[in-house]
């Protein structure tokens, strides 16, 4: 395990990197969506340290569990981070209803759970960019290494960000950073969930634990079925990690 001095050194590197990204982009600060989970909590801490006066957290409930909001507010209070709340529940439900009605008119079936979960993530992305554009800030993402490798993020949702400061950290490392940043134990060890629907958890949806993915990513031996599962998720999500393919037609010959 890392010493406190080693953790602090790595955190300072991330803070310096964030400042460099903002400087290169020619913007004024950073905005971060706060879910109540440990990943967004760590990124919020990095943002606050990097830009004490020019960082904003955004809480975006949408038929969310009350404890998600409570934990998000606790994170903001721990850091003294400016925070705004934007309730997306009504907008989310309105879009779903209109899409469902349109599909039914065409005799098409509405596949509800995944569609509504991805819509929720994409509405949050749009909200963060609305705030960022208003303030001339960058949107800072929260994906960690297991999520980045397996593609456990919504395309153009929580994957739609400007910078990713913790995408090289295992979940174990994220928790260590959280403790170093002074977060309460209830946040450090919170059950990971994207809050996409009631009772949803990351590990149940992925079908594998963060611990196994962490061990695989750092080169430890894990059961063969675990390797197969992780690599299958990686292959299936390859399209999320690149820009869309573009057709490059030959230029017409000049007359």
NUVO-31743 format. One record per atom (N, C-alpha, C, CB): residue in three letters; x, y, z. Coordinates in steps of 0.02 Angstrom, whole numbers, plus 50000, padded with zeros to 5 digits. Glycine has a CB too. Example, Ala and Ser with C-alpha at 12.3 -4.5 7.8 and 13.67 -1.06 7.14 Angstrom:
# residues 2
ala506604971650390 ala506154977550390 ala506604983550390 ala505654977650452 ser506424988850354 ser506844994750357 ser506455000250394 ser507044997050286 
END
This chain:
# residues 255
unk500424994050000 unk500005000050000 unk500445006250000 unk499525000050061 unk500175011749976 unk500545017949969 unk500595021650035 unk500225022349915 unk501145025150044 unk501215029450103 unk500825035850090 unk501965030950118 unk500695039650143 unk500325045950135 unk500715050950092 unk500185049050203 unk501375050850099 unk501775055450058 unk501745053549984 unk502505055450082 unk501735047049970 unk501675044749900 unk500995046649871 unk501785037249896 unk500475045649910 unk499805047449888 unk499765054849874 unk499275045349940 unk500025058749920 unk499985066049912 unk500375068349851 unk500245069649975 unk500945065149838 unk501335066849779 unk500955065549715 unk501995062949779 unk500605059949712 unk500215058249653 unk499615062849645 unk499985050949656 unk499305064649700 unk498745069349698 unk498985076149672 unk498425070049768 unk499565078349694 unk499835084649671 unk499985084449596 unk500465086549710 unk500195078749571 unk500315077949499 unk499665078749460 unk500635071149484 unk499125075849487 unk498465076349454 unk498225083549455 unk497955071849489 unk498335087149510 unk498135094049515 unk498505098349465 unk498245096749587 unk499165097249460 unk499575100949412 unk499345099549341 unk500315099149420 unk499165093249327 unk498925091349260 unk498275094949244 unk498825083649255 unk497815095249292 unk497175098749281 unk497295106049265 unk496725098049343 unk497745109249302 unk497895116249290 unk498185117249220 unk498385118949342 unk498605112549199 unk498905112949132 unk498375112349078 unk499435107549123 unk497895107649088 unk497365106649039 unk496935112849032 unk496935100749057 unk496765115949087 unk496355122049087 unk496735127749053 unk496155124049158 unk497375128349068 unk497785133549037 unk497825132648962 unk498485133649068 unk497945126548940 unk498005125148869 unk497345126448832 unk498225117948858 unk496785125048866 unk496135126148835 unk495925133448834 unk495605122048871 unk496265137548872 unk496105144648876 unk495445146048910 unk496095147448807 unk495265141848959 unk494645142848996 unk494805145149068 unk494225136248997 unk494275145749108 unk494355149049173 unk494335144249232 unk493825154049182 unk494075138149224 unk494015133649280 unk493715127049261 unk493605136849335 unk493405123549309 unk493165116749297 unk492475115649329 unk493675111649323 unk492095111249298 unk491445109149325 unk491435101549330 unk490855111749282 unk491135098949383 unk491125091749396 unk490435089749420 unk491655089849448 unk490175084249392 unk489545081549417 unk489685077349479 unk489205077249362 unk489305078549532 unk489405074949595 unk488815070249606 unk489485079849655 unk488965063749607 unk488445058649614 unk488345056349685 unk488605052749570 unk488855057449727 unk488855054549794 unk489335048749800 unk488165052349814 unk489585046249743 unk490045040649743 unk490765042849752 unk489975036749680 unk491205037849762 unk491895039449778 unk492285042249719 unk492245033249803 unk492125040249657 unk492485042849599 unk492375050249591 unk492275039149536 unk491735052349589 unk491605059449582 unk491845063349642 unk490855060649571 unk491855060149701 unk492095063449761 unk492835065049755 unk491965059149823 unk493225060349730 unk493945061449721 unk494065066849669 unk494295054849700 unk493715066449613 unk493815071549561 unk493605078449586 unk493405069649498 unk493065078749625 unk492855085149654 unk493405088049698 unk492205084349694 unk493735083749736 unk494285086049778 unk494875088649738 unk494525080449823 unk495035085249683 unk495575087549639 unk495395094349609 unk495715082349584 unk494765094949587 unk494545101249557 unk494585107049606 unk493835100549530 unk494355105849667 unk494365111149717 unk495075113249735 unk493995108749780 unk495525108349740 unk496225110049755 unk496555113649697 unk496615103649772 unk496395111649636 unk496695114749577 unk496435121849566 unk496575110549515 unk495785122849579 unk495465129249566 unk495005131049624 unk495075129149499 unk495285133349679 unk494885134649739 unk494295139349727 unk495335137749792 unk494375144249683 unk493835149049670 unk493475147849604 unk494115156049672 unk493745143549563 unk493465142549496 unk493295135249483 unk493945145149443 unk492945132249531 unk492705125349523 unk491995124949550 unk493175120249561 unk491575121349514 unk490875120749532 unk490665113449526 unk490425125149486 unk490315111049578 unk490015104449575 unk489285104949557 unk490095100849643 unk489035099949519 unk488335099949498 unk488015093449520 unk488275100949421 unk487475093949558 unk487085088049580 unk486475087649535 unk486885088549656 unk486365081849505 unk485835081149455 unk485375075249469 unk486145080449385 unk484945075849519 unk484495070249534 unk483985069149477 unk484125071549599 unk483775062949470 unk483255061149421 unk482935054649445 unk483555060349348 unk482395055449484 unk482095049749519 unk482635045949558 unk481725044949468 unk483075049649588 unk483655046649622 unk483495045149695 unk484255051249618 unk483885040549725 unk483815039049796 unk484015045149836 unk484255032849815 unk483645046749890 unk483795052649931 unk484515052649957 unk483315053149989 unk484775046749973 unk485455046450000 unk485985048549949 unk485605039350024 unk485835048049884 unk486305050349833 unk486415057849840 unk486055048649761 unk485865061549846 unk485915068749855 unk486255070549920 unk485215072049852 unk486075066949973 unk486375068350039 unk487135067350037 unk486065063850092 unk487355061950005 unk488075060550001 unk488415065649956 unk488195053549975 unk488085067649902 unk488375072749859 unk488475079349896 unk487935073849796 unk487975081349935 unk488025087449974 unk488575086850027 unk487355089050007 unk488645080950056 unk489175079750105 unk489865080650074 unk489105072750136 unk489945078150013 unk490585078949977 unk490735086349966 unk490555075149910 unk490235090049942 unk490335097149929 unk490505100849994 unk489715100149897 unk490165099050048 unk490285102350113 unk490985100750138 unk489755100150164 unk491205094550129 unk491865092450152 unk492415096750121 unk491995085050135 unk492325098350057 unk492835102250021 unk492715109850023 unk492865099949950 unk492105111850042 unk491925118850036 unk491845120749963 unk492455123250068 unk491585116149924 unk491515117049851 unk490845120249835 unk491575110249815 unk490855125249792 unk490235128249767 unk489835122849730 unk490375134449721 unk489185122649742 unk488775117449711 unk488095120149690 unk488685111549760 unk487855117749634 unk487175119349612 unk486795112849601 unk487185123649547 unk486145113149608 unk485715107349597 unk485265108449537 unk485305105649660 unk485225103549493 unk484785103849436 unk484395097249434 unk485175104949369 unk483755097449451 unk483345091449451 unk483135089849380 unk482725092349497 unk483335084049356 unk483195082049287 unk482615077149281 unk483815078849257 unk482275075749337 unk481755070649336 unk481185072049288 unk481475069949405 unk480935078149288 unk480365079749245 unk480555079549171 unk480095086749263 unk481135082249155 unk481375082249085 unk481485075049062 unk482035086349078 unk481795071049105 unk481945064049089 unk481305060249074 unk482315060749147 unk480815060849117 unk480175057349108 unk479815059749046 unk479735058049169 unk479845066349034 unk479495069148976 unk479765066448910 unk479555076648976 unk480425065948904 unk480725063248843 unk480545055848835 unk481495064148845 unk480595052048889 unk480425044948885 unk479715043848861 unk480535041548953 unk479255047748889 unk478545047048870 unk478445048648797 unk478105051548913 unk478755053948772 unk478665055848702 unk478975050648655 unk478975062748689 unk479555048048674 unk479875042848632 unk479445036548631 unk480585041248658 unk479195034648689 unk478765028648694 unk478145029448651 unk478575027248767 unk477835035248655 unk477225036548616 unk477365036048541 unk476925043348633 unk477935039048521 unk478115038948450 unk478255031948425 unk478715043248438 unk478595027848465 unk478735020948446 unk478105016848442 unk479225017848495 unk477665017748490 unk477035013948490 unk476615015348428 unk476635015548553 unk476625021548406 unk476245023348346 unk476505019648284 unk476275030848333 unk477145017848286 unk477435014148230 unk477455006548242 unk478145016548217 unk477135004448297 unk477124997348313 unk477784994648337 unk476904993548254 unk478204999048364 unk478864997048387 unk478874996348463 unk479385002148364 unk479304991948487 unk479334990548558 unk479854995048592 unk479514983148571 unk479674997748649 unk480125002048688 unk480484997848740 unk479735007848721 unk481154997348732 unk481564993648781 unk481764998548835 unk482194990448747 unk481414998148892 unk481425003548940 unk482035004648983 unk480885002548983 unk482284999549018 unk482765000749071 unk483425003749046 unk482894994449109 unk483725000548996 unk484355003048971 unk484275009848938 unk484664998148922 unk483725010748901 unk483595017148868 unk483535022748918 unk482975016748825 unk483145021548971 unk483045026949020 unk483685028349059 unk482485025149068 unk484085023049072 unk484705024149108 unk485205028149067 unk485015017449127 unk485275026449003 unk485735030148960 unk485505037248948 unk485815026548893 unk484855038248942 unk484585045048935 unk484755049248996 unk483825044948924 unk484705046349054 unk484865049949116 unk485585052249115 unk484735045449178 unk486045047849094 unk486755049649090 unk486875055049039 unk487185043549074 unk486515054848983 unk486615059748930 unk486315066548948 unk486315057348865 unk485775066548985 unk485505072849009 unk485985076149059 unk484815071749042 unk486305072049099 unk486795074749146 unk487385077849109 unk487045069349194 unk487605074349056 unk488155077149015 unk487955083848986 unk488345072248959 unk487355084348958 unk487125090648928 unk487085096148980 unk486445089648894 unk486865094349039 unk486815099249093 unk487505101849113 unk486465096249154 unk487985097349120 unk488665099449138 unk488955104049085 unk489115093249147 unk488835102549021 unk489105106948969 unk488745113648966 unk489055103448902 unk488115113748985 unk487755120148989 unk488075124549042 unk487005119049005 unk488225121649100 unk488565125349153 unk489265127449131 unk488605121049218 unk489625122749100 unk490315124149079 unk490335129749027 unk490635117849050 unk489875129548979 unk489855134848928 unk489685141548958 unk489345133048874 unk489245141649007 unk489045147949039 unk489625151149077 unk488455146749087 unk490065146949104 unk490615149449146 unk491295149449110 unk490665145349208 unk491315146749050 unk491945145749014 unk492405141049053 unk492295152449001 unk492135135249073 unk492485130149111 unk492555123849069 unk492115128649178 unk492995119349091 unk493035112549063 unk492605107849104 unk493765110149061 unk492335102649072 unk491975097349106 unk492475091849124 unk491385094549062 unk492505090249187 unk492985085249211 unk492625078649224 unk493345087749276 unk492865073249194 unk492545066749200 unk492795062749259 unk492655062849137 unk492435057349274 unk492565053449335 unk492735046049322 unk491975053849380 unk492805044049259 unk492935036949245 unk493605034849274 unk492915035649169 unk493605028949307 unk494225026049333 unk494485020849283 unk494105022849403 unk495045017549299 unk495345012849252 unk494895006849236 unk496005010249281 unk494585003449286 unk494144997949269 unk493564999949223 unk493864994949332 unk493275005949235 unk492725008249193 unk492965009849123 unk492395014449225 unk493555013049119 unk493815014749053 unk493975008549012 unk494445019049060 unk494275003449045 unk494474997449009 unk493884993148988 unk494944993349053 unk493384992549031 unk492814988349015 unk492264992048977 unk492524985349078 unk492334998648971 unk491815002448937 unk491195003548980 unk491604999148874 unk491295003449047 unk490715004449091 unk490585011949099 unk490835001049160 unk490345014849045 unk490115021749045 unk489655022548985 unk490725026849042 unk489225027548988 unk488755028648935 unk489075032848880 unk488115032148961 unk489055030448819 unk489325034148763 unk488945040748756 unk489265029948697 unk489325046248753 unk489045052948751 unk488625054548813 unk488625053748688 unk488755050848866 unk488445052248931 unk488995054148979 unk488025046148958 unk489125049749029 unk489685051149073 unk490355050249038 unk489655046549135 unk490345047348977 unk490955047048937 unk491075053348897 unk490915041148890 unk490595057948897 unk490655064248860 unk490925069748904 unk489985066248831 unk491585070348907 unk491915075248951 unk492515078248914 unk492135072049018 unk492825083148946 unk493425086248917 unk494065083048940 unk493435093548932 unk494105081249004 unk494715078349032 unk494535072849082 unk495145083849066 unk494995068049089 unk494895062349134 unk495505061649180 unk494785055749093 unk495475064449240 unk496065064349283 unk496195057849321 unk496005069749332 unk495685053349327 unk495805047249366 unk495715040949325 unk495335047149426 unk495735041449259 unk495605035549217 unk496175030449218 unk495495037749146 unk496735032049250 unk497275027149257 unk497275024049327 unk497955030449244 unk496805025949370 unk496785023349439 unk496315017349445 unk496555028849487 unk496555012149478 unk496105006549495 unk495605009049548 unk496505000449521 unk495095005049559 unk494605006949611 unk494935007149680 unk494005001949611 unk495395002649691 unk495765002549754 unk496155009049764 unk496244996549757 unk496465011349710 unk496835017749713 unk496365023649725 unk497245018749649 unk495785023449692 unk495305028849701 unk495105029449774 unk494685027749657 unk494985023749806 unk494785023849877 unk495355026549920 unk494575016749900 unk495975024749903 unk496555027249941 unk496615034849933 unk497195023849917 unk496505037349873 unk496515044549861 unk495955048049900 unk496455046149786 unk495375044849902 unk494805047749938 unk494965048650012 unk494185043349930 unk495265043550042 unk495455044050112 unk495975049450123 unk495725037250138 unk496455049950077 unk496985055050082 unk496685062050076 unk497515053950027 unk496165062750036 unk495835069250027 unk495375071150085 unk495445069249962 unk495315066650134 unk494935068150194 unk494195066850190 unk495035075150211 unk493985062650144 unk493275061050137 unk493045056350192 unk493135058050069 unk492415056850213 unk492155052350265 unk492155045050241 unk491445054350284 unk492185040550288 unk492215033350272 unk491595031050233 unk492275029350336 unk491015034050246 unk490405031950210 unk490455033450135 unk489795035550240 unk490865038450117 unk490985039950046 unk491535035450018 unk491165047350037 unk492065034650056 unk492635030550035 unk492415023550018 unk493185030450090 unk491975020650059 unk491775013650051 unk491055012850026 unk491855009950116 unk490795017849995 unk490105017649969 unk490045012449913 unk489895024649943 unk489495008749911 unk489375003849858 unk489325007649792 unk488734999649871 unk489735005849742 unk489735009549679 unk489085008549640 unk490325007249635 unk488785014149621 unk488185014049580 unk488155020349538 unk487545013449623 unk487905019549476 unk487815025349433 unk487145028649444 unk487885023349359 unk486725025649486 unk486065028549500 unk485615028849440 unk486145035349528 unk485675023849395 unk485285024049333 unk484575021449342 unk485635019949280 unk484465017049391 unk483795014749409 unk483815012149480 unk483535009349358 unk483245011449513 unk483235009249583 unk483585002549592 unk482525008849608 unk484035002149641 unk484374996049657 unk484964994349612 unk483904990549655 unk485104998649563 unk485654997249517 unk486324998049551 unk485615001949456 unk486774993249539 unk487474993849563 unk487934992349504 unk487614989049623 unk488534995249506 unk489004994249452 unk489184986949443 unk489644998349464 unk489364983649498 unk489624976849494 unk489094971849470 unk489894974649561 unk488464972849492 unk487934968249469 unk487794969249395 unk487284969349509 unk487854975349371 unk487734976649301 unk488304974049258 unk487634984149289 unk488924974949281 unk489504972449243 unk489564964849246 unk490144975649269 unk489334961949301 unk489394954749310 unk490074952649334 unk489244951349246 unk490444957349363 unk491114955849389 unk491294961249441 unk491654955649331 unk491724959549488 unk491884964349540 unk492454968949519 unk492074960549604 unk492464974849550 unk493014979549538 unk493674976549561 unk492884986249575 unk493654972649615 unk494264969649641 unk494594965149588 unk494114965549704 unk494194961049554 unk494474956649503 unk494764960749445 unk493944951849477 unk494394965949424 unk494644970149369 unk495284973649389 unk494114975249348 unk495294976249451 unk495904979549476 unk496504974749472 unk495804981849549 unk496404968749497 unk496944963849499 unk497184962149429 unk496724957449536 unk496724961549383 unk496904960049313 unk497304965749283 unk496274958649271 unk497094971949295 unk497414977649265 unk498124978849291 unk497004983849276 unk498254976749353 unk498924977549381 unk499374971449369 unk498884979049456 unk499104966549332 unk499514960849312 unk499494954849358 unk500194962949306 unk499024954749406 unk498964948949450 unk498584943349415 unk498624950849516 unk498684937249439 unk498314931549412 unk497604931549439 unk498674924949429 unk497124930449394 unk496424929649414 unk496144923749377 unk496004936249400 unk495564921049397 unk495274915249363 unk495154916549289 unk494624913249396 unk495214911249250 unk495144911849177 unk494474914849157 unk495234905049144 unk493944913049194 unk493284915749176 unk493254923249187 unk492734912249216 unk493644925649236 unk493674932849248 unk494024936449191 unk494034934249314 unk494564933549167 unk494934936449110 unk494474936749049 unk495564932349095 unk494124931249037 unk493674930948979 unk493134936248983 unk493354923948974 unk492854937149042 unk492324942149051 unk492584949249040 unk492024941549122 unk493154950749069 unk493444957449063 unk493624958948990 unk494074958149107 unk493934954248957 unk494144955348887 unk493534955748841 unk494614949848864 unk493014952148857 unk492404952648816 unk492094959648823 unk491884947248838 unk492064962148885 unk491814968948896 unk492244974148859 unk491784970548971 unk492894972948860 unk493354977648827 unk493234977648751 unk494084975748842 unk493154971748722 unk493044971348649 unk492374974448630 unk493064964048626 unk491864972948668 unk491194975448651 unk491134982948657 unk490684972148695 unk491564985948698 unk491514993148710 unk492044997048672 unk491574994648784 unk492394993848626 unk492944997148590 unk492705003648557 unk493234992548538 unk492105003548530 unk491845009348493 unk491775015448539 unk491175007748461 unk491715014448604 unk491625020048650 unk492265024048659 unk491375017548717 unk492825021048645 unk493465024248660 unk493765027948601 unk493955019048683 unk493405028348545 unk493655031648486 unk493115035948454 unk493915026448435 unk493325040648414 unk492845044548376 unk492475040048326 unk493195050348339 unk491875041748307 unk491495037548259 unk491875036848194 unk490795040548246 unk491835030848162 unk492155030048097 unk491835034748046 unk492105022748073 unk492235037648003 unk491985042247953 unk492155039647883 unk492295049347963 unk491675040047838 unk491785037947769 unk492195043047733 unk491115036847732 unk492755040947706 unk493205045447670 unk493145044047595 unk493955044547694 unk492705047547561 unk492595046447490 unk493155049447449 unk491925049347468 unk493325046347392 unk493845049247349 unk493615056047321 unk494025044447291 unk494095060447314 unk493935067147286 unk493745066447213 unk494545071947295 unk493245070147190 unk493055069747119 unk493615072547075 unk492405073547106 unk493705069547018 unk494205071846971 unk493995078546940 unk494325066646915 unk494475083046934 unk494335089446903 unk494265088646827 unk494875094546919 unk493805092246798 unk493705092046726 unk494245095946690 unk493015094646707 
END
